[in-house]
Amino acid sequence: MSRTESNYPYRQTISTRWKDNDIYGHVNNIDYYGFFDTIINTYLIRHGGLDIHEGQVIGFCAESHCRFLHAFAFPDDVEAGLRVARIGNSSVRYELALFRAGDTKPSATGWFVHVFVDRHTRRPQPLPTPLRSALEAIATEETS
């Protein structure tokens, strides 16, 4: 997995909040997954047409992983990077990196797998064309 910001075609700045710091004085590990969720869903809504309120297809997290390298602390800004590593019929695997603003090495890296399902039946559904197109736009060369 590449470890530079330029390898992630979609980037978003996410501000840490006062409440993100834990008793040890750094952003708690659970918030890193929140940063992953934020950049992924922002991208899907803005660029893939995902309708989280009334759309027929919704995404469920099937797997996720985070490797912590350096801590964030309030009031750090997080520069989140996103790319797609694999697109299936109804699933997608994202690769992510979180950088402290101004740093060239990530503070965390990870991956996240979404399975898209019918809102009502919860059965896997093929990716809608607009969503698939948006995912292909940020896919790595190895994407199948």
C-alpha positions as CSV (number, residue, x, y, z in Angstrom):
1,M,0.0,0.0,0.0
2,S,1.5,3.3,-1.1
3,R,2.1,5.7,1.8
4,T,2.1,9.2,0.2
5,E,-0.8,11.6,-0.1
6,S,-0.5,11.8,-3.8
7,N,-1.4,8.2,-4.2
8,Y,-5.0,8.9,-3.0
9,P,-7.0,10.6,-5.7
10,Y,-9.8,11.8,-3.4
11,R,-8.8,13.9,-0.4
12,Q,-10.7,15.6,2.3
13,T,-9.8,17.7,5.3
14,I,-11.5,16.7,8.5
15,S,-11.1,18.8,11.7
16,T,-10.6,17.0,15.0
17,R,-12.9,18.1,17.7
18,W,-12.3,18.8,21.4
19,K,-14.4,15.8,22.3
20,D,-12.2,13.5,20.2
21,N,-9.3,13.6,22.7
22,D,-9.4,10.9,25.2
23,I,-8.0,10.9,28.8
24,Y,-4.5,10.2,27.4
25,G,-4.5,13.5,25.4
26,H,-4.8,12.1,21.9
27,V,-7.6,11.3,19.5
28,N,-9.2,8.0,20.5
29,N,-8.7,5.0,18.1
30,I,-12.5,4.7,17.4
31,D,-12.4,8.2,15.8
32,Y,-10.0,7.0,13.1
33,Y,-12.8,4.7,11.9
34,G,-15.1,7.7,12.0
35,F,-12.6,9.6,9.7
36,F,-12.7,6.6,7.3
37,D,-16.5,6.5,7.3
38,T,-16.6,10.3,6.8
39,I,-14.4,10.4,3.7
40,I,-16.0,7.3,2.1
41,N,-19.5,8.5,2.6
42,T,-18.8,12.1,1.6
43,Y,-17.4,10.8,-1.7
44,L,-20.2,8.4,-2.3
45,I,-22.9,11.0,-1.7
46,R,-21.2,13.9,-3.6
47,H,-19.8,11.9,-6.5
48,G,-21.7,8.6,-6.7
49,G,-25.2,9.8,-6.1
50,L,-25.7,7.7,-3.0
51,D,-29.0,8.6,-1.4
52,I,-28.6,7.7,2.3
53,H,-32.1,8.6,3.2
54,E,-34.3,7.1,0.4
55,G,-32.1,5.3,-2.0
56,Q,-32.9,1.7,-2.9
57,V,-29.2,0.6,-2.4
58,I,-27.3,1.2,0.8
59,G,-23.8,0.2,1.9
60,F,-22.9,-2.0,4.9
61,C,-19.4,-2.3,6.3
62,A,-18.3,-6.0,5.9
63,E,-14.7,-5.5,7.0
64,S,-12.4,-2.8,8.2
65,H,-8.8,-2.4,9.4
66,C,-6.7,0.4,10.7
67,R,-3.0,0.5,11.3
68,F,-2.1,3.3,13.8
69,L,1.3,4.9,13.2
70,H,1.1,8.3,14.9
71,A,-1.4,10.0,17.2
72,F,-3.6,12.9,16.3
73,A,-4.7,15.4,19.0
74,F,-7.1,18.3,19.0
75,P,-6.9,20.8,17.2
76,D,-5.1,18.8,14.4
77,D,-6.6,18.8,11.0
78,V,-6.7,15.4,9.4
79,E,-5.9,15.2,5.6
80,A,-7.8,12.0,4.7
81,G,-7.0,10.2,1.4
82,L,-9.2,7.6,-0.4
83,R,-8.7,5.3,-3.3
84,V,-10.5,2.1,-4.5
85,A,-8.5,-1.1,-4.6
86,R,-11.2,-3.5,-5.8
87,I,-14.6,-3.3,-7.3
88,G,-16.9,-6.3,-7.3
89,N,-20.5,-6.8,-8.4
90,S,-21.9,-5.6,-5.2
91,S,-18.9,-4.7,-3.1
92,V,-15.9,-2.4,-3.0
93,R,-12.7,-2.3,-1.1
94,Y,-11.3,1.1,-0.3
95,E,-7.7,2.0,0.8
96,L,-7.3,5.0,3.1
97,A,-4.6,7.0,4.7
98,L,-4.8,9.7,7.3
99,F,-2.2,12.5,7.4
100,R,-1.7,15.2,10.0
101,A,-2.0,18.5,8.0
102,G,1.5,19.3,6.6
103,D,3.0,15.8,7.2
104,T,4.2,13.6,4.4
105,K,4.0,10.3,6.3
106,P,0.6,9.0,7.3
107,S,-0.6,8.8,10.9
108,A,-2.8,5.8,10.0
109,T,-3.6,3.6,7.0
110,G,-6.4,1.2,6.5
111,W,-8.9,-0.5,4.4
112,F,-12.7,-0.8,4.4
113,V,-15.1,-3.1,2.5
114,H,-18.6,-2.0,1.7
115,V,-21.3,-4.5,0.5
116,F,-24.2,-2.7,-1.2
117,V,-27.6,-4.2,-0.4
118,D,-31.2,-3.5,-1.0
119,R,-32.5,-1.2,1.6
120,H,-35.5,-3.4,2.5
121,T,-34.4,-7.0,1.9
122,R,-30.8,-6.5,3.0
123,R,-29.7,-8.7,0.1
124,P,-26.6,-7.8,-2.0
125,Q,-27.4,-5.7,-5.1
126,P,-25.3,-4.8,-8.1
127,L,-23.6,-1.4,-7.8
128,P,-25.8,1.2,-9.5
129,T,-24.1,2.7,-12.6
130,P,-23.5,6.2,-11.1
131,L,-21.9,4.7,-8.0
132,R,-19.7,2.3,-10.0
133,S,-18.5,5.2,-12.3
134,A,-17.6,7.2,-9.3
135,L,-15.7,4.3,-7.7
136,E,-13.8,3.6,-11.0
137,A,-12.8,7.3,-11.1
138,I,-10.6,6.8,-8.0
139,A,-9.6,3.2,-8.6
140,T,-5.9,2.1,-8.6
141,E,-4.5,0.4,-11.7
142,E,-4.7,-3.0,-10.0
143,T,-8.5,-2.7,-9.6
144,S,-10.4,-5.7,-11.2
